[in-house]
């Protein structure tokens, strides 16, 4: 859910801890370099049929498993010439956030 403050909140599947993503609210200082990427994500979601933001739905709207999502991401990365798994892409993003000044807690969230 995106709350009234503009923050997307969801429960992480592995830890069951809540995660918070600045969806439409001002970005924190450590994330201002990611503003263009956030805007690109918003445009991509707006262009999808129905404007759904879930990556776990199939073309028919059925729920996809997290393992199937990992396969989908890996195959898309390879098609783009990037030899990374979903985990590798997540790790690359964590490094970028750390270099931008995010705290360990912010990266984990």
Biopython code that builds the backbone (N, CA, C, O; Angstrom):
import numpy as np
from Bio.PDB.StructureBuilder import StructureBuilder

atoms = [
    (1, "UNK", "N", (0.835, -1.183, 0.000)),
    (1, "UNK", "CA", (0.000, 0.000, 0.000)),
    (1, "UNK", "C", (0.878, 1.243, 0.000)),
    (1, "UNK", "O", (1.932, 1.273, 0.634)),
    (2, "UNK", "N", (0.438, 2.251, -0.706)),
    (2, "UNK", "CA", (1.098, 3.554, -0.641)),
    (2, "UNK", "C", (0.260, 4.397, 0.320)),
    (2, "UNK", "O", (-0.921, 4.649, 0.082)),
    (3, "UNK", "N", (0.899, 4.828, 1.414)),
    (3, "UNK", "CA", (0.145, 5.574, 2.423)),
    (3, "UNK", "C", (-0.058, 7.023, 2.000)),
    (3, "UNK", "O", (0.435, 7.447, 0.955)),
    (4, "UNK", "N", (-0.773, 7.763, 2.801)),
    (4, "UNK", "CA", (-1.065, 9.168, 2.475)),
    (4, "UNK", "C", (0.183, 10.025, 2.409)),
    (4, "UNK", "O", (0.186, 11.079, 1.773)),
    (5, "UNK", "N", (1.253, 9.575, 3.069)),
    (5, "UNK", "CA", (2.509, 10.312, 3.028)),
    (5, "UNK", "C", (3.325, 10.018, 1.785)),
    (5, "UNK", "O", (4.375, 10.627, 1.576)),
    (6, "UNK", "N", (2.857, 9.088, 0.953)),
    (6, "UNK", "CA", (3.557, 8.784, -0.286)),
    (6, "UNK", "C", (4.618, 7.709, -0.146)),
    (6, "UNK", "O", (5.549, 7.648, -0.949)),
    (7, "UNK", "N", (4.487, 6.853, 0.875)),
    (7, "UNK", "CA", (5.475, 5.802, 1.111)),
    (7, "UNK", "C", (4.823, 4.438, 0.857)),
    (7, "UNK", "O", (3.781, 4.123, 1.431)),
    (8, "UNK", "N", (5.446, 3.638, -0.006)),
    (8, "UNK", "CA", (5.003, 2.273, -0.263)),
    (8, "UNK", "C", (5.484, 1.405, 0.887)),
    (8, "UNK", "O", (6.668, 1.419, 1.223)),
    (9, "UNK", "N", (4.574, 0.650, 1.492)),
    (9, "UNK", "CA", (4.908, -0.209, 2.617)),
    (9, "UNK", "C", (4.465, -1.633, 2.303)),
    (9, "UNK", "O", (3.354, -1.860, 1.823)),
    (10, "UNK", "N", (5.342, -2.580, 2.580)),
    (10, "UNK", "CA", (4.989, -3.989, 2.419)),
    (10, "UNK", "C", (5.797, -4.818, 3.393)),
    (10, "UNK", "O", (6.774, -4.334, 3.964)),
    (11, "UNK", "N", (5.399, -6.057, 3.586)),
    (11, "UNK", "CA", (6.095, -6.968, 4.491)),
    (11, "UNK", "C", (7.020, -7.850, 3.664)),
    (11, "UNK", "O", (6.587, -8.479, 2.698)),
    (12, "UNK", "N", (8.301, -7.896, 4.045)),
    (12, "UNK", "CA", (9.287, -8.702, 3.337)),
    (12, "UNK", "C", (9.011, -10.188, 3.574)),
    (12, "UNK", "O", (8.676, -10.597, 4.686)),
    (13, "UNK", "N", (9.153, -10.981, 2.525)),
    (13, "UNK", "CA", (8.786, -12.393, 2.643)),
    (13, "UNK", "C", (9.766, -13.191, 3.507)),
    (13, "UNK", "O", (9.334, -14.082, 4.237)),
    (14, "UNK", "N", (11.050, -12.905, 3.449)),
    (14, "UNK", "CA", (12.016, -13.705, 4.215)),
    (14, "UNK", "C", (12.015, -13.363, 5.693)),
    (14, "UNK", "O", (11.960, -14.257, 6.537)),
    (15, "UNK", "N", (12.076, -12.085, 6.014)),
    (15, "UNK", "CA", (12.209, -11.672, 7.410)),
    (15, "UNK", "C", (10.876, -11.338, 8.062)),
    (15, "UNK", "O", (10.775, -11.295, 9.289)),
    (16, "UNK", "N", (9.855, -11.102, 7.249)),
    (16, "UNK", "CA", (8.539, -10.664, 7.710)),
    (16, "UNK", "C", (8.585, -9.261, 8.306)),
    (16, "UNK", "O", (7.617, -8.810, 8.919)),
    (17, "UNK", "N", (9.716, -8.570, 8.125)),
    (17, "UNK", "CA", (9.833, -7.188, 8.585)),
    (17, "UNK", "C", (9.191, -6.259, 7.557)),
    (17, "UNK", "O", (9.133, -6.592, 6.373)),
    (18, "UNK", "N", (8.708, -5.094, 7.999)),
    (18, "UNK", "CA", (8.153, -4.141, 7.035)),
    (18, "UNK", "C", (9.273, -3.473, 6.235)),
    (18, "UNK", "O", (10.388, -3.295, 6.727)),
    (19, "UNK", "N", (8.952, -3.110, 5.001)),
    (19, "UNK", "CA", (9.880, -2.361, 4.152)),
    (19, "UNK", "C", (9.166, -1.089, 3.716)),
    (19, "UNK", "O", (7.952, -1.093, 3.515)),
    (20, "UNK", "N", (9.908, -0.013, 3.571)),
    (20, "UNK", "CA", (9.344, 1.285, 3.233)),
    (20, "UNK", "C", (10.090, 1.853, 2.032)),
    (20, "UNK", "O", (11.319, 1.917, 2.026)),
    (21, "UNK", "N", (9.331, 2.267, 1.011)),
    (21, "UNK", "CA", (9.932, 2.813, -0.200)),
    (21, "UNK", "C", (9.306, 4.175, -0.470)),
    (21, "UNK", "O", (8.082, 4.279, -0.561)),
    (22, "UNK", "N", (10.127, 5.231, -0.601)),
    (22, "UNK", "CA", (9.570, 6.555, -0.898)),
    (22, "UNK", "C", (8.976, 6.547, -2.307)),
    (22, "UNK", "O", (9.708, 6.628, -3.294)),
    (23, "UNK", "N", (7.645, 6.451, -2.396)),
    (23, "UNK", "CA", (6.972, 6.244, -3.669)),
    (23, "UNK", "C", (6.679, 7.563, -4.368)),
    (23, "UNK", "O", (7.015, 7.744, -5.538)),
    (24, "UNK", "N", (6.057, 8.472, -3.653)),
    (24, "UNK", "CA", (5.742, 9.767, -4.249)),
    (24, "UNK", "C", (6.120, 10.929, -3.335)),
    (24, "UNK", "O", (5.985, 12.093, -3.714)),
    (25, "UNK", "N", (6.591, 10.611, -2.138)),
    (25, "UNK", "CA", (7.040, 11.645, -1.214)),
    (25, "UNK", "C", (8.453, 12.094, -1.608)),
    (25, "UNK", "O", (9.099, 11.435, -2.423)),
    (26, "UNK", "N", (8.927, 13.169, -1.062)),
    (26, "UNK", "CA", (10.303, 13.579, -1.361)),
    (26, "UNK", "C", (11.286, 12.469, -0.983)),
    (26, "UNK", "O", (11.122, 11.793, 0.032)),
    (27, "UNK", "N", (12.297, 12.300, -1.809)),
    (27, "UNK", "CA", (13.316, 11.286, -1.530)),
    (27, "UNK", "C", (14.222, 11.743, -0.401)),
    (27, "UNK", "O", (14.501, 12.936, -0.278)),
    (28, "UNK", "N", (14.689, 10.806, 0.432)),
    (28, "UNK", "CA", (15.675, 11.180, 1.450)),
    (28, "UNK", "C", (16.966, 11.609, 0.756)),
    (28, "UNK", "O", (17.188, 11.273, -0.407)),
    (29, "UNK", "N", (17.800, 12.335, 1.452)),
    (29, "UNK", "CA", (19.027, 12.884, 0.856)),
    (29, "UNK", "C", (19.880, 11.817, 0.187)),
    (29, "UNK", "O", (20.429, 12.054, -0.889)),
    (30, "UNK", "N", (20.002, 10.633, 0.810)),
    (30, "UNK", "CA", (20.849, 9.592, 0.249)),
    (30, "UNK", "C", (20.290, 8.998, -1.037)),
    (30, "UNK", "O", (21.011, 8.298, -1.748)),
    (31, "UNK", "N", (19.020, 9.261, -1.353)),
    (31, "UNK", "CA", (18.396, 8.667, -2.535)),
    (31, "UNK", "C", (18.104, 9.663, -3.645)),
    (31, "UNK", "O", (17.523, 9.292, -4.665)),
    (32, "UNK", "N", (18.492, 10.910, -3.469)),
    (32, "UNK", "CA", (18.160, 11.914, -4.485)),
    (32, "UNK", "C", (18.783, 11.603, -5.847)),
    (32, "UNK", "O", (18.255, 12.013, -6.880)),
    (33, "UNK", "N", (19.893, 10.886, -5.849)),
    (33, "UNK", "CA", (20.509, 10.523, -7.136)),
    (33, "UNK", "C", (19.681, 9.482, -7.880)),
    (33, "UNK", "O", (19.950, 9.196, -9.046)),
    (34, "UNK", "N", (18.684, 8.917, -7.221)),
    (34, "UNK", "CA", (17.845, 7.884, -7.834)),
    (34, "UNK", "C", (16.518, 8.437, -8.348)),
    (34, "UNK", "O", (15.654, 7.662, -8.759)),
    (35, "UNK", "N", (16.338, 9.750, -8.334)),
    (35, "UNK", "CA", (15.063, 10.352, -8.737)),
    (35, "UNK", "C", (14.693, 9.996, -10.174)),
    (35, "UNK", "O", (13.529, 9.704, -10.448)),
    (36, "UNK", "N", (15.649, 10.012, -11.091)),
    (36, "UNK", "CA", (15.355, 9.665, -12.485)),
    (36, "UNK", "C", (14.908, 8.210, -12.607)),
    (36, "UNK", "O", (14.001, 7.902, -13.380)),
    (37, "UNK", "N", (15.538, 7.319, -11.848)),
    (37, "UNK", "CA", (15.148, 5.912, -11.886)),
    (37, "UNK", "C", (13.744, 5.720, -11.327)),
    (37, "UNK", "O", (12.971, 4.916, -11.846)),
    (38, "UNK", "N", (13.416, 6.450, -10.278)),
    (38, "UNK", "CA", (12.068, 6.340, -9.713)),
    (38, "UNK", "C", (11.041, 6.819, -10.732)),
    (38, "UNK", "O", (9.989, 6.200, -10.889)),
    (39, "UNK", "N", (11.336, 7.902, -11.418)),
    (39, "UNK", "CA", (10.421, 8.412, -12.438)),
    (39, "UNK", "C", (10.277, 7.414, -13.587)),
    (39, "UNK", "O", (9.181, 7.231, -14.117)),
    (40, "UNK", "N", (11.363, 6.778, -13.967)),
    (40, "UNK", "CA", (11.309, 5.760, -15.020)),
    (40, "UNK", "C", (10.424, 4.586, -14.583)),
    (40, "UNK", "O", (9.645, 4.065, -15.381)),
    (41, "UNK", "N", (10.543, 4.176, -13.332)),
    (41, "UNK", "CA", (9.714, 3.096, -12.801)),
    (41, "UNK", "C", (8.240, 3.491, -12.836)),
    (41, "UNK", "O", (7.395, 2.680, -13.215)),
    (42, "UNK", "N", (7.919, 4.729, -12.446)),
    (42, "UNK", "CA", (6.539, 5.188, -12.453)),
    (42, "UNK", "C", (5.988, 5.190, -13.886)),
    (42, "UNK", "O", (4.834, 4.821, -14.105)),
    (43, "UNK", "N", (6.807, 5.603, -14.857)),
    (43, "UNK", "CA", (6.368, 5.596, -16.264)),
    (43, "UNK", "C", (6.139, 4.170, -16.754)),
    (43, "UNK", "O", (5.178, 3.906, -17.477)),
    (44, "UNK", "N", (7.021, 3.250, -16.361)),
    (44, "UNK", "CA", (6.878, 1.855, -16.788)),
    (44, "UNK", "C", (5.593, 1.251, -16.219)),
    (44, "UNK", "O", (4.883, 0.536, -16.925)),
    (45, "UNK", "N", (5.294, 1.529, -14.967)),
    (45, "UNK", "CA", (4.070, 0.998, -14.351)),
    (45, "UNK", "C", (2.845, 1.595, -15.027)),
    (45, "UNK", "O", (1.870, 0.888, -15.280)),
    (46, "UNK", "N", (2.888, 2.894, -15.322)),
    (46, "UNK", "CA", (1.750, 3.550, -15.972)),
    (46, "UNK", "C", (1.494, 2.959, -17.359)),
    (46, "UNK", "O", (0.359, 2.958, -17.833)),
    (47, "UNK", "N", (2.543, 2.460, -18.006)),
    (47, "UNK", "CA", (2.413, 1.908, -19.360)),
    (47, "UNK", "C", (1.936, 0.459, -19.381)),
    (47, "UNK", "O", (1.596, -0.059, -20.444)),
    (48, "UNK", "N", (1.904, -0.205, -18.221)),
    (48, "UNK", "CA", (1.481, -1.602, -18.189)),
    (48, "UNK", "C", (-0.038, -1.688, -18.248)),
    (48, "UNK", "O", (-0.730, -0.789, -17.771)),
    (49, "UNK", "N", (-0.561, -2.768, -18.833)),
    (49, "UNK", "CA", (-2.009, -2.942, -18.844)),
    (49, "UNK", "C", (-2.554, -2.964, -17.418)),
    (49, "UNK", "O", (-2.110, -3.760, -16.591)),
    (50, "UNK", "N", (-3.490, -2.111, -17.143)),
    (50, "UNK", "CA", (-4.079, -2.062, -15.810)),
    (50, "UNK", "C", (-3.245, -1.282, -14.808)),
    (50, "UNK", "O", (-3.688, -1.069, -13.679)),
    (51, "UNK", "N", (-2.044, -0.849, -15.191)),
    (51, "UNK", "CA", (-1.188, -0.086, -14.296)),
    (51, "UNK", "C", (-0.767, -0.832, -13.055)),
    (51, "UNK", "O", (-0.521, -0.220, -12.016)),
    (52, "UNK", "N", (-0.677, -2.175, -13.147)),
    (52, "UNK", "CA", (-0.274, -2.960, -11.986)),
    (52, "UNK", "C", (1.219, -2.836, -11.753)),
    (52, "UNK", "O", (2.001, -2.754, -12.701)),
    (53, "UNK", "N", (1.607, -2.822, -10.497)),
    (53, "UNK", "CA", (3.017, -2.704, -10.183)),
    (53, "UNK", "C", (3.615, -4.003, -9.683)),
    (53, "UNK", "O", (4.788, -4.033, -9.308)),
    (54, "UNK", "N", (2.846, -5.069, -9.667)),
    (54, "UNK", "CA", (3.401, -6.318, -9.180)),
    (54, "UNK", "C", (4.229, -7.002, -10.255)),
    (54, "UNK", "O", (3.849, -7.026, -11.426)),
    (55, "UNK", "N", (5.352, -7.550, -9.852)),
    (55, "UNK", "CA", (6.189, -8.317, -10.767)),
    (55, "UNK", "C", (5.887, -9.803, -10.610)),
    (55, "UNK", "O", (6.461, -10.636, -11.311)),
    (56, "UNK", "N", (5.000, -10.124, -9.705)),
    (56, "UNK", "CA", (4.692, -11.525, -9.446)),
    (56, "UNK", "C", (3.495, -12.015, -10.252)),
    (56, "UNK", "O", (3.129, -13.185, -10.148)),
    (57, "UNK", "N", (2.878, -11.152, -11.051)),
    (57, "UNK", "CA", (1.732, -11.559, -11.848)),
    (57, "UNK", "C", (2.181, -11.986, -13.236)),
    (57, "UNK", "O", (3.071, -11.378, -13.831)),
    (58, "UNK", "N", (1.547, -13.048, -13.744)),
    (58, "UNK", "CA", (1.819, -13.497, -15.113)),
    (58, "UNK", "C", (1.026, -12.619, -16.075)),
    (58, "UNK", "O", (0.260, -11.754, -15.650)),
    (59, "UNK", "N", (1.214, -12.844, -17.368)),
    (59, "UNK", "CA", (0.471, -12.082, -18.377)),
    (59, "UNK", "C", (-1.041, -12.284, -18.214)),
    (59, "UNK", "O", (-1.827, -11.418, -18.600)),
    (60, "UNK", "N", (-1.448, -13.420, -17.646)),
    (60, "UNK", "CA", (-2.870, -13.707, -17.423)),
    (60, "UNK", "C", (-3.366, -13.199, -16.077)),
    (60, "UNK", "O", (-4.536, -13.385, -15.740)),
    (61, "UNK", "N", (-2.493, -12.560, -15.303)),
    (61, "UNK", "CA", (-2.886, -12.035, -14.003)),
    (61, "UNK", "C", (-2.793, -13.042, -12.877)),
    (61, "UNK", "O", (-3.227, -12.756, -11.761)),
    (62, "UNK", "N", (-2.236, -14.218, -13.142)),
    (62, "UNK", "CA", (-2.068, -15.234, -12.112)),
    (62, "UNK", "C", (-0.834, -14.912, -11.267)),
    (62, "UNK", "O", (0.081, -14.222, -11.717)),
    (63, "UNK", "N", (-0.828, -15.422, -10.048)),
    (63, "UNK", "CA", (0.309, -15.187, -9.173)),
    (63, "UNK", "C", (1.496, -16.035, -9.601)),
    (63, "UNK", "O", (1.352, -17.229, -9.865)),
    (64, "UNK", "N", (2.663, -15.417, -9.670)),
    (64, "UNK", "CA", (3.907, -16.097, -10.026)),
    (64, "UNK", "C", (4.685, -16.322, -8.734)),
    (64, "UNK", "O", (4.656, -15.476, -7.841)),
    (65, "UNK", "N", (5.373, -17.443, -8.625)),
    (65, "UNK", "CA", (6.167, -17.714, -7.425)),
    (65, "UNK", "C", (7.404, -16.816, -7.422)),
    (65, "UNK", "O", (7.813, -16.295, -8.460)),
    (66, "UNK", "N", (7.990, -16.645, -6.241)),
    (66, "UNK", "CA", (9.212, -15.837, -6.168)),
    (66, "UNK", "C", (10.346, -16.506, -6.941)),
    (66, "UNK", "O", (11.196, -15.814, -7.502)),
    (67, "UNK", "N", (10.373, -17.844, -6.980)),
    (67, "UNK", "CA", (11.397, -18.551, -7.759)),
    (67, "UNK", "C", (11.214, -18.265, -9.248)),
    (67, "UNK", "O", (12.188, -18.031, -9.963)),
    (68, "UNK", "N", (9.972, -18.283, -9.710)),
    (68, "UNK", "CA", (9.710, -17.972, -11.115)),
    (68, "UNK", "C", (10.085, -16.525, -11.424)),
    (68, "UNK", "O", (10.552, -16.225, -12.523)),
    (69, "UNK", "N", (9.882, -15.631, -10.461)),
    (69, "UNK", "CA", (10.281, -14.238, -10.654)),
    (69, "UNK", "C", (11.790, -14.140, -10.807)),
    (69, "UNK", "O", (12.275, -13.398, -11.662)),
    (70, "UNK", "N", (12.544, -14.879, -9.989)),
    (70, "UNK", "CA", (14.001, -14.888, -10.106)),
    (70, "UNK", "C", (14.452, -15.362, -11.477)),
    (70, "UNK", "O", (15.378, -14.802, -12.064)),
    (71, "UNK", "N", (13.793, -16.396, -11.982)),
    (71, "UNK", "CA", (14.108, -16.903, -13.322)),
    (71, "UNK", "C", (13.797, -15.845, -14.372)),
    (71, "UNK", "O", (14.588, -15.633, -15.291)),
    (72, "UNK", "N", (12.659, -15.184, -14.244)),
    (72, "UNK", "CA", (12.269, -14.136, -15.180)),
    (72, "UNK", "C", (13.301, -13.008, -15.205)),
    (72, "UNK", "O", (13.682, -12.534, -16.275)),
    (73, "UNK", "N", (13.745, -12.587, -14.041)),
    (73, "UNK", "CA", (14.734, -11.506, -13.948)),
    (73, "UNK", "C", (16.062, -11.950, -14.540)),
    (73, "UNK", "O", (16.684, -11.198, -15.290)),
    (74, "UNK", "N", (16.508, -13.159, -14.215)),
    (74, "UNK", "CA", (17.768, -13.665, -14.748)),
    (74, "UNK", "C", (17.735, -13.731, -16.273)),
    (74, "UNK", "O", (18.691, -13.327, -16.935)),
    (75, "UNK", "N", (16.627, -14.243, -16.832)),
    (75, "UNK", "CA", (16.512, -14.349, -18.284)),
    (75, "UNK", "C", (16.470, -12.977, -18.950)),
    (75, "UNK", "O", (17.059, -12.789, -20.015)),
    (76, "UNK", "N", (15.779, -12.017, -18.336)),
    (76, "UNK", "CA", (15.723, -10.666, -18.889)),
    (76, "UNK", "C", (17.093, -9.994, -18.817)),
    (76, "UNK", "O", (17.491, -9.281, -19.738)),
    (77, "UNK", "N", (17.808, -10.225, -17.723)),
    (77, "UNK", "CA", (19.156, -9.664, -17.591)),
    (77, "UNK", "C", (20.072, -10.240, -18.671)),
    (77, "UNK", "O", (20.819, -9.499, -19.311)),
    (78, "UNK", "N", (20.018, -11.546, -18.872)),
    (78, "UNK", "CA", (20.847, -12.174, -19.913)),
    (78, "UNK", "C", (20.506, -11.634, -21.294)),
    (78, "UNK", "O", (21.397, -11.377, -22.103)),
    (79, "UNK", "N", (19.217, -11.461, -21.563)),
    (79, "UNK", "CA", (18.792, -10.922, -22.859)),
    (79, "UNK", "C", (19.331, -9.507, -23.066)),
    (79, "UNK", "O", (19.556, -9.077, -24.198)),
    (80, "UNK", "N", (19.533, -8.792, -21.965)),
    (80, "UNK", "CA", (20.077, -7.432, -22.033)),
    (80, "UNK", "C", (21.603, -7.422, -21.994)),
    (80, "UNK", "O", (22.223, -6.359, -21.988)),
    (81, "UNK", "N", (22.212, -8.627, -21.967)),
    (81, "UNK", "CA", (23.673, -8.712, -21.945)),
    (81, "UNK", "C", (24.276, -8.560, -20.569)),
    (81, "UNK", "O", (25.466, -8.271, -20.441)),
    (82, "UNK", "N", (23.474, -8.750, -19.538)),
    (82, "UNK", "CA", (23.944, -8.629, -18.156)),
    (82, "UNK", "C", (23.932, -10.018, -17.543)),
    (82, "UNK", "O", (22.871, -10.633, -17.438)),
    (83, "UNK", "N", (25.068, -10.517, -17.143)),
    (83, "UNK", "CA", (25.147, -11.853, -16.542)),
    (83, "UNK", "C", (24.991, -11.741, -15.028)),
    (83, "UNK", "O", (25.956, -11.883, -14.277)),
    (84, "UNK", "N", (23.772, -11.487, -14.600)),
    (84, "UNK", "CA", (23.462, -11.348, -13.176)),
    (84, "UNK", "C", (22.168, -12.085, -12.864)),
    (84, "UNK", "O", (21.297, -12.225, -13.723)),
    (85, "UNK", "N", (22.056, -12.543, -11.652)),
    (85, "UNK", "CA", (20.813, -13.119, -11.147)),
    (85, "UNK", "C", (20.031, -12.004, -10.458)),
    (85, "UNK", "O", (20.509, -10.874, -10.351)),
    (86, "UNK", "N", (18.835, -12.329, -9.996)),
    (86, "UNK", "CA", (18.073, -11.347, -9.226)),
    (86, "UNK", "C", (18.877, -10.930, -7.991)),
    (86, "UNK", "O", (18.899, -9.756, -7.621)),
    (87, "UNK", "N", (19.536, -11.907, -7.359)),
    (87, "UNK", "CA", (20.357, -11.597, -6.185)),
    (87, "UNK", "C", (21.513, -10.670, -6.569)),
    (87, "UNK", "O", (21.812, -9.719, -5.846)),
    (88, "UNK", "N", (22.155, -10.941, -7.693)),
    (88, "UNK", "CA", (23.267, -10.098, -8.139)),
    (88, "UNK", "C", (22.828, -8.677, -8.426)),
    (88, "UNK", "O", (23.550, -7.727, -8.123)),
    (89, "UNK", "N", (21.640, -8.523, -9.013)),
    (89, "UNK", "CA", (21.115, -7.181, -9.273)),
    (89, "UNK", "C", (20.778, -6.468, -7.971)),
    (89, "UNK", "O", (21.018, -5.269, -7.830)),
    (90, "UNK", "N", (20.213, -7.220, -7.011)),
    (90, "UNK", "CA", (19.898, -6.640, -5.702)),
    (90, "UNK", "C", (21.181, -6.198, -4.992)),
    (90, "UNK", "O", (21.221, -5.142, -4.360)),
    (91, "UNK", "N", (22.214, -7.013, -5.106)),
    (91, "UNK", "CA", (23.496, -6.669, -4.488)),
    (91, "UNK", "C", (24.086, -5.417, -5.134)),
    (91, "UNK", "O", (24.618, -4.549, -4.442)),
    (92, "UNK", "N", (23.990, -5.329, -6.456)),
    (92, "UNK", "CA", (24.497, -4.140, -7.160)),
    (92, "UNK", "C", (23.762, -2.887, -6.701)),
    (92, "UNK", "O", (24.373, -1.831, -6.536)),
    (93, "UNK", "N", (22.445, -3.002, -6.494)),
    (93, "UNK", "CA", (21.660, -1.857, -6.015)),
    (93, "UNK", "C", (22.083, -1.494, -4.593)),
    (93, "UNK", "O", (22.178, -0.312, -4.261)),
    (94, "UNK", "N", (22.336, -2.493, -3.755)),
    (94, "UNK", "CA", (22.764, -2.221, -2.382)),
    (94, "UNK", "C", (24.089, -1.469, -2.379)),
    (94, "UNK", "O", (24.274, -0.547, -1.585)),
    (95, "UNK", "N", (25.006, -1.847, -3.250)),
    (95, "UNK", "CA", (26.289, -1.147, -3.350)),
    (95, "UNK", "C", (26.062, 0.298, -3.773)),
    (95, "UNK", "O", (26.658, 1.215, -3.207)),
    (96, "UNK", "N", (25.199, 0.503, -4.770)),
    (96, "UNK", "CA", (24.914, 1.868, -5.232)),
    (96, "UNK", "C", (24.307, 2.710, -4.115)),
    (96, "UNK", "O", (24.655, 3.881, -3.968)),
    (97, "UNK", "N", (23.404, 2.128, -3.326)),
    (97, "UNK", "CA", (22.805, 2.860, -2.209)),
    (97, "UNK", "C", (23.850, 3.201, -1.149)),
    (97, "UNK", "O", (23.857, 4.308, -0.612)),
    (98, "UNK", "N", (24.731, 2.247, -0.851)),
    (98, "UNK", "CA", (25.792, 2.503, 0.132)),
    (98, "UNK", "C", (26.700, 3.626, -0.343)),
    (98, "UNK", "O", (27.078, 4.502, 0.436)),
    (99, "UNK", "N", (27.045, 3.597, -1.615)),
    (99, "UNK", "CA", (27.918, 4.645, -2.151)),
    (99, "UNK", "C", (27.224, 6.012, -2.158)),
    (99, "UNK", "O", (27.886, 7.050, -2.139)),
    (100, "UNK", "N", (25.880, 6.005, -2.184)),
    (100, "UNK", "CA", (25.129, 7.255, -2.154)),
    (100, "UNK", "C", (24.945, 7.763, -0.729)),
    (100, "UNK", "O", (24.450, 8.872, -0.526)),
    (101, "UNK", "N", (25.344, 6.950, 0.272)),
    (101, "UNK", "CA", (25.277, 7.386, 1.659)),
    (101, "UNK", "C", (24.165, 6.777, 2.477)),
    (101, "UNK", "O", (23.941, 7.203, 3.610)),
    (102, "UNK", "N", (23.446, 5.780, 1.939)),
    (102, "UNK", "CA", (22.388, 5.120, 2.710)),
    (102, "UNK", "C", (22.983, 4.350, 3.867)),
    (102, "UNK", "O", (24.093, 3.825, 3.776)),
    (103, "UNK", "N", (22.236, 4.287, 4.958)),
    (103, "UNK", "CA", (22.696, 3.514, 6.116)),
    (103, "UNK", "C", (22.429, 2.018, 5.863)),
    (103, "UNK", "O", (21.702, 1.659, 4.937)),
    (104, "UNK", "N", (23.016, 1.170, 6.684)),
    (104, "UNK", "CA", (22.783, -0.262, 6.567)),
    (104, "UNK", "C", (21.302, -0.579, 6.715)),
    (104, "UNK", "O", (20.767, -1.407, 5.978)),
    (105, "UNK", "N", (20.639, 0.071, 7.659)),
    (105, "UNK", "CA", (19.206, -0.160, 7.874)),
    (105, "UNK", "C", (18.394, 0.283, 6.647)),
    (105, "UNK", "O", (17.460, -0.411, 6.243)),
    (106, "UNK", "N", (18.740, 1.423, 6.058)),
    (106, "UNK", "CA", (18.025, 1.894, 4.883)),
    (106, "UNK", "C", (18.208, 0.923, 3.712)),
    (106, "UNK", "O", (17.258, 0.644, 2.980)),
    (107, "UNK", "N", (19.412, 0.418, 3.540)),
    (107, "UNK", "CA", (19.669, -0.538, 2.465)),
    (107, "UNK", "C", (18.882, -1.816, 2.701)),
    (107, "UNK", "O", (18.280, -2.355, 1.772)),
    (108, "UNK", "N", (18.881, -2.300, 3.929)),
    (108, "UNK", "CA", (18.167, -3.531, 4.252)),
    (108, "UNK", "C", (16.664, -3.387, 4.006)),
    (108, "UNK", "O", (16.013, -4.337, 3.571)),
    (109, "UNK", "N", (16.120, -2.216, 4.279)),
    (109, "UNK", "CA", (14.688, -1.990, 4.074)),
    (109, "UNK", "C", (14.362, -1.961, 2.607)),
    (109, "UNK", "O", (13.202, -1.782, 2.236)),
]
sb = StructureBuilder()
sb.init_structure("model")
sb.init_model(0)
sb.init_chain("A")
sb.init_seg("    ")
for serial, (resi, resn, name, xyz) in enumerate(atoms, 1):
    if name == "N":
        sb.init_residue(resn, " ", resi, " ")
    sb.init_atom(name, np.array(xyz, "f"), 0.0, 1.0, " ", f" {name:<3s}", serial, name[0])
structure = sb.get_structure()
